[in-house]
Amino acid sequence: MTNVDTVADLLTRIRNAHQAKHDRVDIPASKMRLGICKLLEREGFVRHVEVLDGELNDILRVTLNYTVEGDPGIRHLQRVSSGGRRVYKRATDLRPVLAGIGMEIISTSQGLLTDTEARERGVGGEVLCEVW
């Protein structure tokens, strides 16, 4: 059995779908993936996220966001923490990404939060990815 980094897989699928100019991408669902996609939807990086019932497992359908010119809504999507190199930050160490245009997604004791929310709540955690 192989070990798969589900967060890296999610990010790669979204990047590949943007590069191929797809309207949506279907991804095997998990709580972590759903939480990340909901944050991306709330912050306006993707248009819509829904959970579909599959035959064996649920499927996450992510509708991608494009500008009027056809540019993707996500220009940069990168995994920060990985299996071999975990990256943790305190709330005081969190800085705005790209002067507030982008965001980091942080796994905290209070759930998945953006870097702005984590700073406001005064909690730190593992930095999963950065988006702009």
C-alpha positions as a printed NumPy array, in Angstrom:
array([[  0.   ,   0.   ,   0.   ],
       [  1.359,   3.42 ,  -0.903],
       [  1.31 ,   6.5  ,   1.27 ],
       [ -0.389,   9.409,  -0.446],
       [ -0.3  ,  13.025,   0.634],
       [ -3.986,  13.856,   0.151],
       [ -3.466,  17.618,   0.463],
       [ -0.711,  17.643,  -2.177],
       [ -2.926,  15.491,  -4.41 ],
       [ -5.813,  17.978,  -4.035],
       [ -3.594,  20.946,  -4.869],
       [ -2.083,  19.177,  -7.882],
       [ -5.505,  18.242,  -9.257],
       [ -6.692,  21.858,  -8.972],
       [ -3.485,  23.188, -10.592],
       [ -3.744,  20.672, -13.444],
       [ -7.421,  21.461, -14.053],
       [ -6.634,  25.206, -14.202],
       [ -3.778,  24.59 , -16.603],
       [ -6.048,  22.511, -18.866],
       [ -8.791,  25.212, -18.607],
       [-11.379,  22.793, -17.182],
       [-14.565,  24.212, -15.66 ],
       [-14.513,  21.774, -12.76 ],
       [-12.52 ,  18.967, -11.204],
       [-13.74 ,  15.875,  -9.326],
       [-11.654,  14.691,  -6.375],
       [-12.138,  11.839,  -3.885],
       [-13.613,  13.419,  -0.759],
       [-12.167,  13.609,   2.736],
       [-12.771,  15.966,   5.654],
       [ -9.412,  17.685,   5.164],
       [ -9.938,  18.174,   1.429],
       [-13.47 ,  19.477,   1.976],
       [-12.242,  21.947,   4.606],
       [ -9.515,  23.292,   2.322],
       [-11.911,  23.613,  -0.614],
       [-14.518,  25.391,   1.53 ],
       [-11.863,  27.936,   2.579],
       [-10.882,  28.429,  -1.074],
       [-14.548,  28.938,  -1.953],
       [-15.168,  31.371,   0.902],
       [-12.129,  33.453,  -0.071],
       [-13.169,  33.524,  -3.754],
       [-10.41 ,  31.366,  -5.231],
       [-12.887,  28.728,  -6.51 ],
       [-16.489,  29.284,  -7.548],
       [-18.313,  26.385,  -5.885],
       [-17.68 ,  23.189,  -3.911],
       [-20.15 ,  20.34 ,  -3.519],
       [-20.051,  16.768,  -2.259],
       [-21.529,  14.125,  -4.578],
       [-22.423,  10.566,  -3.591],
       [-20.241,   8.108,  -5.45 ],
       [-20.649,   4.354,  -5.734],
       [-17.871,   3.543,  -3.254],
       [-16.8  ,   6.897,  -1.814],
       [-18.031,  10.473,  -1.925],
       [-16.671,  12.819,  -4.567],
       [-15.788,  16.475,  -4.145],
       [-16.752,  18.535,  -7.203],
       [-14.837,  21.821,  -7.314],
       [-16.046,  24.398,  -9.843],
       [-13.086,  26.554, -10.808],
       [-13.059,  30.333, -10.997],
       [-11.759,  32.264, -14.024],
       [-11.543,  35.983, -14.786],
       [-13.347,  37.564, -17.749],
       [-10.103,  37.332, -19.735],
       [ -9.91 ,  33.583, -19.015],
       [ -7.118,  33.753, -16.438],
       [ -7.4  ,  31.258, -13.563],
       [ -8.627,  32.493, -10.185],
       [ -5.633,  30.801,  -8.563],
       [ -2.236,  31.932,  -9.84 ],
       [ -0.151,  30.135,  -7.21 ],
       [ -1.069,  27.069,  -5.156],
       [  1.75 ,  25.413,  -3.23 ],
       [  2.065,  22.843,  -0.462],
       [  4.17 ,  24.261,   2.384],
       [  4.226,  21.47 ,   4.954],
       [  4.889,  17.93 ,   3.779],
       [  5.281,  14.491,   5.304],
       [  9.043,  14.812,   5.643],
       [  9.117,  18.494,   6.563],
       [  6.353,  19.857,   8.744],
       [  6.149,  23.655,   8.982],
       [  4.59 ,  25.13 ,  12.117],
       [  4.082,  28.81 ,  12.905],
       [  2.951,  30.689,  15.967],
       [  0.208,  33.276,  15.592],
       [  2.814,  36.014,  16.043],
       [  4.906,  34.582,  13.191],
       [  2.044,  34.603,  10.659],
       [  2.416,  37.412,   8.125],
       [  0.044,  38.492,   5.342],
       [  0.724,  36.633,   2.095],
       [  1.414,  38.939,  -0.861],
       [  0.302,  42.018,   1.12 ],
       [ -3.049,  40.389,   1.951],
       [ -3.931,  39.312,  -1.592],
       [ -3.047,  35.684,  -0.904],
       [ -3.513,  33.443,   2.097],
       [ -2.029,  30.524,   3.961],
       [ -4.237,  27.694,   5.148],
       [ -3.336,  26.69 ,   8.698],
       [ -4.371,  23.507,  10.501],
       [ -4.979,  24.642,  14.086],
       [ -6.532,  23.214,  17.229],
       [ -9.65 ,  25.173,  16.228],
       [ -9.838,  23.605,  12.759],
       [ -8.663,  24.836,   9.38 ],
       [ -8.214,  28.612,   9.298],
       [ -6.759,  31.206,   6.976],
       [ -3.67 ,  33.042,   8.202],
       [ -5.792,  36.149,   8.903],
       [ -8.271,  34.204,  11.046],
       [ -5.455,  32.454,  12.925],
       [ -3.812,  35.817,  13.708],
       [ -7.139,  37.262,  14.914],
       [ -7.803,  34.247,  17.165],
       [ -4.214,  34.127,  18.374],
       [ -3.606,  30.497,  17.399],
       [ -0.82 ,  28.931,  15.409],
       [ -0.491,  25.565,  13.767],
       [  0.77 ,  23.638,  10.776],
       [  0.938,  25.633,   7.53 ],
       [ -0.649,  23.38 ,   4.909],
       [ -0.456,  25.532,   1.784],
       [ -0.305,  29.032,   0.378],
       [ -2.557,  30.468,  -2.307],
       [ -2.679,  33.632,  -4.393]])
